[in-house]
Amino acid sequence: MAVDKIVGKRTSFQRHERDFYETPFEAIVPLVAHLPHSVRFDEPCAGNGALIRHLEEFNAVCISKGDINDGQDALQIQGTPADMFITNPPWNWSALSKLIPHLSNMAPCWLLLNADLMHNKRMAPHMARCRKVVSVGRVSWMQNGIKGFENCAWYLFDKDAEETIFCARAA
């Protein structure tokens, strides 16, 4: 299968197949303060489970998980008994543009995304569902100690959002 090339403002490199990049622990830390204690979550783009393992260190409870590689298409999920979805989804527009409304129609949904995404015109309809943005900054996606080239943020999407709260990066 051909793998697309990512061409960013600061770099270009071959994308991993299906946009699989293990969620680094440092990306989870800014989110934790915004989660209810012992939150029960559903991870629909679980990959190798790194995000789940990291959140469980903070007493979050994963009650459901799946991944396209295991035969679960997140767009086929019909409901969740969890309090919310928390996931690091593929960062391609064809997936995100469908995933945001699909998941946030069922439950509040935290997505780890490129921080600049909120400034794109095509994102405007989805930002109407955005309740909160939590800055993460740059993290090491390649597990090599080198920080990434793009800033990241956690976005909380909810069909009942009335306003968006922006949370700056902590020191």
N, C-alpha and C positions, 0 to 999 in steps of 0.2 A: 504494500500500500504506500502510495506517495505521501510524504509528510510535507506540509506547507512550511514556508519560511516565515519567521517572524521578522518584520522590519519595524523596529521601534525608532524613537527619536534618538536613541543613544547606541543602538546596536542592531545587528541582524544575525540570526543563527537558525539552525534547523530546529523546528518544533518537534517535541516528543509526540509520538503517536497518541492520538486522542487527547492531547494536551495534558498528559499525565506528568505532574510534578508533585512530589511528596510535600505535604504541608509542613513547613518548618515550625518547630516549637515557638520560636520568637514571634511568629505571626499570630499565635493564639493568645499570648499574654495580654495585649491591649483589649481583647474582646472580653475576657473573663469578668472584669468589673461591671460589665453591662448585662450579664446573664443572671437570672434568678438562681439562688442557692439550690444545688442539686437539680438543675434543670434537666428535664427529660427531652431528649432530642432525637431526630431522625436524620441520618446522614445518607442522602440519596446518590452521592457521587463519591463513595467511600475509598476508591482506589485501594491502596494497601492498608488502610485503616490508621494512618499516622494521625490525622486530625482527631479521630476517636480516642486514641491512646493519650494524646496530649490533653484533651478536655477531661478525660476521666481522672487525670492527676489533680484536677480542680473540682472533683466531686460531681461533675456532670454525668448523666446516665444516658447512654445510647440505647434506645429501645428498638430501633429499627435501622438497618443499613442495607445498602445495595450499591451496585456499580454496573455500568454497561458491560464491563469485562466478565461479570458474573451473570449476565443475562437480564439485568434489571435496567430498563430504560426509565429514567426519572420522569419522563413525560407521560409514562403510562401509570404512574402512581395515582390512585383514586382517593386517597385519604391517609391520615396518620393519627394514631392515638397519642403522639408526642405533643409536647407544649409548643415546639417549633422545629423547623429545619435549620441545620447548621452545616454548611458545606463549602468546599473549595471547588467550584465547578470549572468546566472547561472555559477558557477565556476566548471563545470564538463567538462572534455575533449570532450566527445561525442557531447555536444552542442557547445562548443567553436570552435572546429576544423571546424565545418560547418558554424557557425555564422560569424566568422571573414571574410572569403572571400565573403560570401553572401552579407553582409551589405556593406563592403568596396568596392565592385564592383559598388554599386549604388551611394554612397556618402562617404565622409570622416566619420569616425566612432570612437568616443571616447568610450572606454570600461574601466570600473573600475575592475581591476583584482589583483591577487596576484602578488606582485612585483618580486618574484623569477621566475615567469613563463618564462620570457625571457631567462633564462639560461638553459631551458630544450631543448634537441635535437629535440623533436617532434614539438617544437615551431619555429624552424629555418625557415621553409618556410613562416610562417606568419610574422616573424620579418622582412622579406624582404619588407613587406607592411607597416611597422611601421615608421611613420614620426616623432613621438615625444613620449617620456615617461616622465610623470610628477610624481615625488615622492609624496606620501601622508603620508606614515608611518603607524603606527598602530592606528586604530580607534575602538570605542566601537560598535560592531555589535549587541550586545544583549540589548542595551539601558539600561545598568545597571551601567554605569560609569567606567567599567573595560575595559581597552584597549584590543584589539584583540591580538592574538598570532602570527599573520603573518603581514608583511609589505604589504601595498597596493600601487598601482600606477595607474594612468590614462594612457592608451595607445591610441594613435591616429593612426588608420589604414587607409590607403588610397592606392588604386591600383596604383596610380602614384607616390608613395613615392620614393625618390632618396637616401635619407640618413636618419639616425635616430638622433634626437637631444635629449639629456638627460638633464632634468631639476632637479637639486638637491632640496631637501626639504628645504623650507624656514624656518627661525627661528620660 
